[in-house]
Amino acid sequence: MFADEYNSSSVELREEGEYAPNYVITPLGAMVNRVYAVGVLTDIENIGTQEEPLYRARLQDPTGVFYVSAGQYQPEAAKVLGELPTPAFVAMVAKTRTYSPEQGVVYVSLRPEVVKRVGAEERELWVLEAAKSTMRRIQANRELRAMESPSREELERLGYPPRLAQGIIKARESYGDVDLDRYERVVEDAVNFLLAGEAAEEESLAGPAGPPPGAIPGLATPAMAGPAPRAPQPSQPAPPAPPTRAPSPGPTAPARPAEPVAPAVPAGKAAPTAPAAPQPPRTDEEMDDLVLGLVRELDEGAKGAAYDAILERARQRGMDRDAFEETINRLLDQGLIYEPILGQIKLI
């Protein structure tokens, strides 16, 4: 599941029995004891000691951040976390963990049992699987709402697994009718994140543009042709010009200064034009491209690029502060940038 759905959870289910597992119930009805998550590990901090390390980390997917902690009771996972560079693509299997500082307030996090470094392809496949799984839970909730007598048995009769049917009934009792359209938008944003990356990769691999549609192979089009051929000259000599009368002498007019002559433009080449002023970005994609380009341009090494410097350059390109902050937050959520330290931005 995506981080957005997991972090929206605030309900625990404790089954009876000494070794019975505890579950986190998500708003869409998933009963979660363990989570398989893949994303970008953006930062790791040891809040323990060298002898007994306790690592806290953030694992970012296209929808949000999983908060992760591992210590002496997860020695293998803690060892891997302590050796990983950041940022890095990471996959982990982790147990759910809840923390309730006061009545009615529940925070969720993950305690990893297995951590492994992976590549971008594994992250993309996981995003697709998480999207499918989320849409299945959304569809089950829609079918439950359409029932005259909503029940776990009816959901199972429609083919949903008993555990999911149980979780959806429990989620409805605890959360009420959640905004399913909101979770559909989360899935849509995650899939669009993949499509945007794929389109950028295809564009970078595309070769030079070919001839325009309708062009005949082997023939030059008007845009491709060189200078136009000169008209054939007549073979007969031109007739002599008619005689002219000599002008009568008179006062001589002062000579006019010669008009400046524009430099000749070679045939087949367009006259140089002044560069057009850059247009301010209007769509989310244009804003993303602008900010990512500025982060890359202003990067100072390990620290990254200063937030204020990126903002100033973006303003010069016609982007207001609100649009800039929305773009930064969107790129953080998508795992394309991160903050190595407060006030500094760096590309993943």
N, C-alpha and C positions, 0 to 999 in steps of 0.2 A: 504494500500500500504506500501511498504518497505521504510525505511528512505532514502536509496540510491536514489530511484526515486524522492521522494519528495524534497530532498536537491539539486537535479540537476535542479530544476525548476527555471525559471527566467522571466516568462511571467504572467501578470495579465490580467484578463478580467473583466471590470467594466460594468455591464449592466445598462441600463437607468431606471430611476425611483427612487423615494426617498428611498424606502425600498427594492430595488433590491439587491440581494446578489452579492458580489464580489467573483471571482474565481481565484485560481492559476491553470494555465495550465501546466501539467507536460510534459516532453519530449515524453511520450507515449500517451498523449492525454487525461488523466484523468482531468476532471473539478472539482476542489476540493474546497469546502467551509468549510467542516468539515472532520476531520480525526479520525478514530477509530484506536488506536495504542496500542499495548501490548509489553512490553519488561521489561528490568531490569533498575530500577531507580538507577543510580550509584552515584549521588551526588546532594545535594540540598544546595543552598546558599541564605541567606536573604540579599539582597542588599538594602533593605529599612530600616525601623526602627521597633522597637517593637510595636509602636502604629499603624503604617501603613506599614506592611511587604510587600515586593515584592520579591517573590521567583523565583530564576532561577534554573533549573534542567536539567539533561540529561537523556533521556530514550533511552536505547540501544537495538536494535534488531540485528539479525544475519548479517545485511548488513551495519549498520551505526548507527548514533545517531540522534534522534529528539531533538531539542533544545526547551525547554519549559519555559514559564514565566507566573506567575499568581500573581495578586495583588488585590487591593481594588475592582476592577470591576469583579473579579471572586472570591468572598469571600468564597464560599463553597470549591472550588478546592484549594484555597490558604490555608484554614484551614487544609485540609487533607494533603497537601504537608508539612506543618509545623510540622505535627505529625508523619510522616512516618519515619521509620528507613531506612538506606541504608546499603547494597543493598537490594532491594525488587522487586518482580514481581508486576507490576502495569499495569492496563488497564485504558485508558482514552479516552473520546470524547473531541476533541479540535477544536477550530476554527483556520483557517489559518491566518497567520500574515506575512506581508512582510516589509522589511526595505531596503530603497535605499539610501545609503550615497552619491552616485554620479550617474550621468547619465550613464545608461547602466549596472549598478551593482545592483543586487537584492539579498537580503538574505531572507530566509524563516525560520519561527519558528512556534510554536504552542502556543495557549492560551487555557488551559484546562477549560472545563465547568464541567465535571464530572470526578473524579479520584477515583479508587477503587483498593485496594490491591487484587491480585489474586495469583494463584499457577502456577507451571511449566506447568501443563497440559493445562491451558488456553492459555499460551504463545505459546505452540506447536500447538494448534488448530488454533490460529491466524496466525502463520507462514504459515500453509497449506492454509488457506483462502487467505492470501496475495499473495502466490505463484500462486494460481489459477487465481486470479484477474489480476495479472501482465501478466500471459501467455495469458489471453484473450485479453488484450490490444496489446500485441506483435503480436498475430495472426491477429487482426483487421488491424494493420499497414501493415503486409505482404500482406493481401488481397487488401488493398488500392493500394499498389505499383504494384500489378499484373493487376489492372484495366486499360483498354484502356483510359477511361475517368473518372479519380478518382473524386468521389463526395460523399457528405453526403448522398444523396438519395440512392446511390448504396450500401453504408454500411448498411443503414436501411433495404434495400431490402434483404440483407443477414442475417438479424435478430439481428443486433446490436442496442442497445437502442439509441434513438435520442440524448441524452446528450453526450454519448460516441462518437457517429458519429460526432457531432459538435466539440467536443474537439479534435479529431484526425485530422480533417481538419485544425483547428486553430493551432495545434501543428506543423503540417507539414509546414504551412505558416511561423511560427515563428522560428522553430528549423531546418527546412530542413529534410533531411533523416538521422535520428539518427541511431546509431549503435545498431541494434536490437540484434545482437549476444552478445553484452556486457550485455544487460539486461537479456538475457537468462542465461548467466553465473552467474549473481547475483542470479537468482531464483535457479539455480542448486546448488550454494554454500549454500543457505539457507536450501534447502531440505537435502543436505548432512550433514549439521549441525544437523538436527533432526535425521537422520539415524545413525550418529556417536554416539549420545547420547543414542539412543535405543540399539545399539550394545553393548555399554559399560554396560548398565543396564542388558541386557541378560547375558553377561559374568559374571557379579557379582552375578547373581541369579543361574547360572549353578552349578550343584553339581559336585562331583569328577568324573573324567573320568571313563567310564565303560570299559569292556574288549574290546580288539581290534576286528575289524570286522572279522567275520568268526569263532570266538571262540565258543565252545560248552558250554552251561550253565552247571555248575557243575564240569567241568574239568579244571585243571590248565593249563595255557599256559606256554611255556618255560620261559617267562619273570616272570610269577607268581610262578613257581615251586621253591621248596626249594632245598637242596643239593641232588645231584644224588645218587641213592641207590648204596651201595657197591656191587661188583661182588661176587657171591656165592663162598665160599672157598671149595677146594677139601676135600673129607672125608679121603683120604689116606694120611699118613704122607709123607712129602717131603723126597726124597732120600738123603743120607748123602753126604756132599761135598767131592770131591776127595782130597786125602792127598797132602800136599804141602811140599816142601823141605825147611828146615830151612836155612835162609840166612847165608852166611859166614860172620864171623866178619870182620869188616873193620872200617875205620875212620867214626866217627859219624858226619853226616851233621848237621849244625846248624838248630835248629827248626825254621820253618817258622811261622810267626804270623798267627793266625786264621783269615780266611776271615769273615768279618762281615756278619751276616745272617739277611736278611730282615724279619721283623715281619710277622708272618703268617696272612693271610687274612681269616677270617672265611668263610666256604663254603656258597655259595648263596649270598655273598655280593661282590660288586665291590670294587676294590682297590681305595682308595681316590686319586683324581686327583687335581692338582693345579687349583684354580678358573681361568676361562678364563677372559681376559681383556674385559671390556664392549665395544661393537661395537658402533661406532658413528651412530647417527640417520640419515636415508637417506630419508624417505618419510615424507610428511607433518604430517601424523598421528603420526609417531614416534617422530617427533620434538615437536608436541603438547603435547604428553604424557610426554616427558622429561621435558619441561618447566613447565607444570602444577605440576609435581611431585616436581620440585625444589622450586616452589613458596610455595607449601604446607610444604616442609621440612624447608625452611628458614623463614617462617612466624613468626613474632615477636609480634603478638597480633593485637592491633588496627591499628598499622602503616602498617602491612603487611610485605613484604620482599623487601629488598633493590635491586633496579634494577642492580646495579653494582655487587652485590654478586651473583645474579642469573646468570648474564652474565659470571662471572668468573667460576662458577661451570659448566655451559654449555660448556665453552671452554675446560675444563678439560675432558669433555665427547666427544670431537671431533667436536663441533659445532662452526662454525665461526660466526663473529659478524653480517654479512649481513643476514645469515639464522636465527640467533637469533632475530634480529629486525623484520624480516618478520613474524616470528612466534608470537612474542608479539603483533604485529599489527593485525594479524589474530585472535588471542584469544580475543583481545579487541573488534574487530568487531563482534565476535560471542557471546559476552556477557558472556564469561567464567571467565574473570578477569577484574579488573578495577584499577584505580589509586586513592586511597583515598587522597594522596598528591603527589606532583611532585617527581618523583624518587622512589616511593614505589609502589609495585604491590601486589594486594590481590585477592584471589579467590572470585568469586561471591557466 
